[in-house]
Amino acid sequence: MKKRVLVVAPHPDDETLGAGGTIAKFVQQGHEVSVLVVSGHLPPIYSRADYDVTITEAARAFSILGITKSRFLEIPATMVGEQPAGVLNGEVAGMIKEIKPQIVLCPFPDRHIDHRAVFESVMVATRPVAAGCGIEVLAAYETLSETHWNAPHMEPNFVPNWVVDISAQIDRKIEALTYYESQIPSFPGARSLEAVKALAIFRGTQAGFPFGEGFQIIRMIG
């Protein structure tokens, strides 16, 4: 049965780092995948030119993964938490009302302050009321260089309880990431292509297959 999937990304590249293989798999299975990008490299910390570069990179990555619908809120990076809660929640809720997704993937509340703010907003917007009643799976993905820097036992730790087999999609994920040239460092950078592939091997072998993406299920009905 065809599903509608919404991936909420704090910044361009988070969707691919955290769920690129799963997105490609959903698309190949005939599901509709939409992406909401909340923030980006905008003034005052970055220049508009920096943002335009990442948007171009995102468009290329989305094309590789098969994403045909996306929305960018254009909130300056590191300032998501400064937005009025009602406004940010409304933007996310509006996307959910429009798309009516059965599956929602969001960032784990990790070291990046934007990831935490987006997670909180998604938790409000996906409550099982109105359009939220149609959500069958709500899960959080991990983001290399942020999720794994939480303080052990002092902050939430990412412990996946759902691993998607992306063995047939790992090359497509890596290809999509290569378009994020401004964001992906060379090895041994924490989000280098080698690190991304190593994590996929680790998550996959945890579940008995070559490459995987891990998620923490927040709510699931069936």
C-alpha atoms as one frame of an Amber mdcrd trajectory, in Angstrom:
protein
   0.000   0.000   0.000   1.327   3.418  -0.975   2.347   5.555   2.009   3.054
   9.256   2.464   6.298   9.951   4.302   7.450  13.242   5.824  11.086  13.744
   6.801  11.726  16.821   8.939  15.307  18.079   8.695  16.786  20.864  10.825
  19.243  21.778   8.015  19.971  20.733   4.429  21.952  17.436   4.581  20.431
  16.127   7.843  17.755  14.265   5.888  20.386  12.463   3.826  22.802  11.821
   6.682  20.090  10.418   8.923  17.659   8.777   6.545  18.987   8.972   2.991
  18.981   5.240   2.422  15.528   4.838   3.923  14.197   7.699   1.798  15.574
   6.070  -1.348  14.071   2.741  -0.308  10.643   4.260   0.327  10.739   5.977
  -3.067  11.767   2.762  -4.818   8.860   0.992  -3.123   6.458   3.542  -4.582
   5.851   5.685  -1.513   5.708   9.507  -1.613   8.475  11.206   0.370   8.369
  14.908   1.266  11.050  16.848   3.144  10.617  19.885   5.362  13.907  21.741
   5.952  13.522  24.087   8.906  16.786  26.024   9.047  19.843  26.873   6.995
  23.083  28.822   6.659  21.620  32.324   6.666  22.605  35.717   8.114  23.623
  36.861  10.643  26.103  33.987  11.126  26.386  33.025   7.457  25.887  34.880
   4.204  22.935  34.467   1.859  25.407  33.099  -0.666  26.271  30.279   1.759
  22.596  29.408   2.008  22.116  29.439  -1.748  24.984  26.965  -2.107  23.396
  24.507   0.326  19.988  24.822  -1.349  21.551  23.970  -4.708  23.328  21.027
  -3.105  20.081  19.885  -1.491  18.218  19.980  -4.793  20.817  17.695  -6.362
  20.777  15.318  -3.381  16.969  15.224  -3.386  17.004  14.344  -7.070  19.304
  11.394  -6.435  17.127  10.112  -3.573  13.911  10.608  -5.527  12.395  13.375
  -3.394   9.972  15.437  -5.447   8.356  17.636  -2.786  10.250  19.836  -0.328
   9.823  23.039   1.634  12.448  25.328   3.186  11.413  27.594   6.081  14.580
  29.724   5.894  15.155  30.169   9.627  18.791  31.113  10.389  20.897  28.239
  11.709  21.253  28.045  15.514  18.245  30.356  15.856  15.407  27.867  15.497
  14.847  27.977  19.238  14.370  31.740  19.081  11.262  31.385  16.939   7.937
  31.683  18.782   6.934  28.119  19.644   3.453  28.583  18.245   4.808  29.776
  14.911   7.318  26.948  14.472   4.843  24.322  15.655   2.305  25.756  13.246
   4.681  25.451  10.298   5.362  21.781  11.034   1.711  21.078  11.795   0.727
  22.807   8.568   2.951  20.484   6.562   1.444  17.486   8.328  -2.077  18.750
   7.668  -1.221  19.277   3.997   0.559  15.973   3.362  -1.266  13.757   5.866
   1.738  11.433   6.275   1.538   7.913   7.626   5.261   7.955   8.475   7.180
  10.879  10.029  10.945  10.872  10.557  12.508  13.607  12.694  15.910  14.419
  14.225  16.983  12.926  17.542  17.331  15.634  20.236  21.116  15.740  20.206
  24.055  18.123  20.627  22.859  20.628  18.028  20.455  23.150  19.528  18.456
  23.326  16.291  17.929  19.565  16.330  16.468  19.792  19.811  14.134  22.623
  18.894  12.918  20.831  15.777  12.380  17.610  17.710  10.244  19.443  20.275
   8.189  21.061  17.532   7.629  17.748  15.748   6.512  16.148  19.004   3.828
  18.809  19.374   2.770  18.803  15.719   2.462  15.008  15.522   0.228  14.509
  18.557  -2.510  11.960  17.803  -5.198  14.569  17.180  -6.656  15.794  13.871
  -4.166  15.020  11.052  -1.813  13.458  13.596  -4.228  10.554  14.031  -3.153
   9.245  10.638   0.503   8.873  11.629   1.337   5.194  11.923   5.061   5.534
  12.646   6.904   8.435  14.276  10.643   7.851  14.619  13.866   9.776  15.209
  17.010   9.396  13.112  20.635   9.895  14.125  22.906  12.545  12.624  26.641
  11.924  12.523  28.742  14.564  14.325  25.807  15.635  16.505  23.857  12.661
  17.886  26.957  10.846  19.081  28.303  13.837  21.003  25.598  13.824  23.681
  26.972  13.388  27.216  26.488   9.712  28.159  23.799   9.153  30.809  23.434
  12.917  31.336  21.521  13.489  28.105  19.395  11.202  25.921  21.441   8.569
  24.127  20.502   7.237  20.725  19.628   3.541  21.011  17.927   2.337  17.812
  14.994  -0.042  18.097  14.254  -0.037  14.342  16.911  -0.680  11.696  16.073
  -0.343   8.009  18.009  -2.534   5.587  19.568  -0.104   3.087  22.017  -2.556
   1.555  20.534  -1.903  -1.884  20.421   1.873  -1.289  23.778   2.630   0.377
  25.424   3.658  -2.897  22.562   6.057  -3.651  22.865   7.571  -0.165  26.605
   8.083  -0.576  26.076   9.552  -4.046  23.512  12.022  -2.667  25.920  13.066
   0.079  28.673  13.794  -2.429  26.568  16.735  -3.657  26.770  18.344  -0.210
  30.320  19.413  -0.908  30.134  22.388   1.469  28.962  20.203   4.363  30.739
  16.861   4.070  34.386  16.915   5.244  37.141  14.574   4.200  38.079  11.583
   6.365  38.477  11.414   9.356  35.759  14.040   9.641  32.823  12.877  11.771
  30.400  13.147   8.842  32.806  12.132   6.096  31.613   9.644   3.500  33.779
   6.977   5.127  32.192   7.643   8.533  28.684   7.527   7.059  29.388   4.194
   5.407  31.013   2.827   8.571  27.937   3.720  10.620  25.704   2.052   8.022
  27.817  -1.105   8.260  27.623  -1.028  12.062  23.840  -0.504  12.163  23.331
  -3.109   9.489  25.400  -5.790  11.177  23.563  -5.080  14.432  20.449  -6.319
  12.645  21.933  -9.014  10.423  22.466  -7.321   7.069  25.319  -5.427   5.368
  24.105  -1.799   5.624  21.419  -0.211   7.767  19.982   3.022   9.147  18.926
   3.111  12.766  15.875   4.883  14.194  14.278   5.240  17.584  10.557   4.603
  17.340   8.656   7.225  19.315   5.177   6.020  18.490   3.878   3.228  16.301
   0.356   1.980  15.678  -0.861  -0.919  13.624
